[in-house]
Amino acid sequence: MNTEEKLQHFYDLSIQSAKEDAQKVIDAQQNTLDHMFEEHVDTKNRQAEAELKAESDKLKRDFNKDISAEQLKIKRQLSEAQDTLKDKLFLEVSEKLKSFKEMPEYKDVLSRQVKDAVDFADGDEMIIYIDPSDEKYLDFLKEQFNDSHISINLSKEIFNGGIRAVIRSKNILIDDSFLNLVSDAKEKFTFDGRA
C-alpha cells in the first residue's frame, strides 16, 4: 500500500469513525429530545386534565347554584300563591260564617258553647261574652243559663260570633270565638290535605 492509499484508508476510517461518533451523539440527542417531548406531552396532558376537571367542577357548582336559586324562586312563588289562595279561602269561610249566624242553627251553637263552658267551670264563677252582633241572643242565653255563678254579657270587642268565657278564679280564658277558630284553622291549614 502506498502512502496515498494509506492516507485514503486513514481518511476513510477517520470519516467513518467521525460519522459513527456523530451518529451516536445525534442518537443520544434524539433520545434526550424524545424523552423531553414525552415528558412535556405528559405534563401538558395532566395540566389539561386538571384544568378540564376544575372547569367541570366549577360548571357543576354553578349549575347546582343556579338550580338552587331557581328552586328557591319557585318555592317562593308557590308559597305566595298558596298564601293568596289561603287568604281567599278563609275570607270565604268568614263570609259563610256570617251567613251561618243568620240561620236558626247558630242559636244552638251559642247555647252549646255556653253549656260546654259552664260544664268546664264546674261551679266556679264565670263571665261569658258574646259578640256585639249577637245581641239578639242575649236574653235567650240569660234565660237558658239562669245561674248566680254565670254572667252573660255583650263584649266590647268584635270577635265575629261564638263566645269567650273568663273563669277568674282559675285565670282561664275560653276562646270559642269565630275569630279565634278561623285564625287557628288558618294557621294550621296546609295544602297537602292535612290540617
C-alpha positions in Angstrom: 0.0 0.0 0.0 1.5 3.2 -0.9 1.3 6.4 1.0 -1.6 7.8 -0.9 -3.6 4.7 -0.4 -2.7 4.7 3.3 -3.8 8.3 3.6 -7.0 7.5 1.8 -7.6 4.5 4.1 -6.8 6.6 7.2 -9.1 9.3 5.9 -11.9 6.8 5.2 -11.5 5.3 8.7 -11.4 8.7 10.3 -14.5 9.8 8.4 -16.2 6.5 9.3 -15.3 6.9 12.9 -16.4 10.6 12.9 -19.7 9.6 11.3 -20.3 6.9 13.9 -19.4 9.2 16.7 -21.7 11.9 15.2 -24.5 9.4 14.8 -24.1 8.3 18.4 -24.3 12.0 19.5 -27.3 12.6 17.2 -29.0 9.4 18.5 -28.3 10.4 22.1 -29.6 13.9 21.5 -32.6 12.5 19.7 -33.3 10.2 22.6 -33.0 13.1 25.0 -35.3 15.2 22.9 -37.8 12.4 22.5 -37.8 11.8 26.3 -38.1 15.6 26.9 -41.0 15.7 24.4 -42.8 12.8 26.1 -42.4 14.4 29.5 -43.7 17.7 28.0 -46.7 16.0 26.5 -47.4 14.1 29.8 -47.1 17.4 31.7 -49.4 19.2 29.3 -51.9 16.3 29.3 -52.0 16.3 33.1 -52.4 20.1 33.2 -55.2 19.9 30.6 -57.0 17.1 32.6 -56.6 19.2 35.8 -58.0 22.3 34.1 -60.8 20.3 32.5 -61.7 18.8 35.9 -61.5 22.1 37.6 -63.7 23.7 34.9 -66.1 20.8 35.0 -66.4 21.1 38.8 -66.9 24.8 38.5 -69.7 24.3 35.9 -71.3 21.7 38.2 -71.2 24.1 41.2 -72.6 26.9 39.0 -75.3 24.6 37.7 -76.2 23.5 41.2 -76.2 27.1 42.4 -78.5 28.1 39.5 -80.8 25.2 40.2 -81.0 26.0 43.9 -81.7 29.7 43.1 -84.5 28.6 40.7 -85.9 26.1 43.2 -86.0 28.8 45.9 -87.7 31.2 43.5 -90.3 28.6 42.6 -90.9 27.8 46.2 -91.3 31.5 47.0 -93.8 31.8 44.1 -95.6 28.7 45.2 -95.8 30.0 48.8 -97.1 33.3 47.7 -99.7 31.6 45.5 -100.7 29.4 48.4 -100.9 32.3 50.8 -103.2 34.2 48.3 -105.4 31.1 47.9 -105.4 30.6 51.7 -106.5 34.2 52.2 -109.2 33.8 49.7 -110.4 30.5 51.2 -110.6 31.9 54.7 -112.2 35.1 53.5 -114.9 32.8 52.0 -115.1 30.8 55.3 -115.6 34.1 57.2 -118.4 35.1 54.8 -120.0 31.7 55.2 -119.8 32.1 59.0 -121.6 35.5 58.7 -124.3 33.8 56.7 -124.5 31.0 59.2 -125.0 33.5 62.0 -128.4 34.4 60.4 -129.5 30.7 60.5 -131.5 29.2 63.4 -128.8 26.6 64.0 -126.4 29.4 65.1 -128.5 29.9 68.2 -128.0 26.2 69.1 -124.2 26.6 68.5 -124.1 29.5 71.0 -126.1 27.5 73.5 -123.8 24.5 73.2 -120.7 26.7 73.6 -122.1 28.3 76.7 -123.1 24.8 78.1 -119.6 23.5 77.4 -118.0 26.5 79.2 -120.4 26.1 82.2 -119.5 22.4 82.4 -115.8 23.2 82.3 -116.2 25.9 85.1 -117.7 23.2 87.3 -119.5 25.7 89.5 -116.8 28.4 89.6 -118.0 32.0 88.8 -117.7 32.8 85.1 -118.3 35.7 82.8 -119.4 34.8 79.3 -119.1 37.3 76.5 -121.0 37.2 73.2 -120.2 39.2 70.1 -121.9 42.6 69.9 -123.6 41.5 66.7 -125.3 38.6 68.7 -127.2 41.0 71.0 -130.5 39.4 69.9 -129.5 36.2 71.6 -128.5 37.8 74.9 -131.9 37.4 76.6 -132.3 33.8 75.3 -128.9 32.8 76.7 -129.6 34.5 80.1 -132.9 32.7 80.4 -131.4 29.3 79.4 -128.4 29.7 81.8 -130.0 31.4 84.8 -127.3 30.7 87.4 -125.9 33.0 90.0 -122.4 31.9 89.1 -122.8 32.8 85.5 -122.9 36.3 84.0 -123.6 36.6 80.2 -122.6 40.0 78.7 -122.1 41.7 75.3 -118.4 42.1 74.6 -116.9 45.4 73.7 -114.6 43.6 71.3 -115.8 42.3 68.0 -114.9 38.6 67.5 -117.4 37.7 64.7 -119.5 35.2 66.7 -119.2 32.4 69.1 -118.3 33.1 72.8 -115.5 34.0 75.1 -115.6 33.0 78.8 -113.5 34.0 81.7 -113.0 32.0 84.9 -111.1 34.4 87.1 -110.6 32.1 90.0 -108.6 29.8 87.7 -107.2 32.5 85.4 -108.7 30.8 82.4 -109.9 32.3 79.2 -112.1 30.1 77.0 -112.0 31.5 73.5 -114.5 29.8 71.2 -115.0 32.9 69.1 -115.3 32.5 65.4 -112.4 34.9 65.0 -110.1 32.7 67.1 -111.4 29.4 65.5 -110.9 30.8 62.0 -107.4 32.1 62.9 -106.4 28.7 64.4 -107.7 26.8 61.4 -105.9 29.2 59.0 -102.6 28.8 60.9 -102.8 25.0 60.9 -104.1 24.8 57.3 -101.8 23.3 54.7 -102.3 22.4 51.0 -101.2 18.8 51.4 -104.6 17.8 52.8 -103.5 17.8 56.5 -104.8 20.4 58.9 
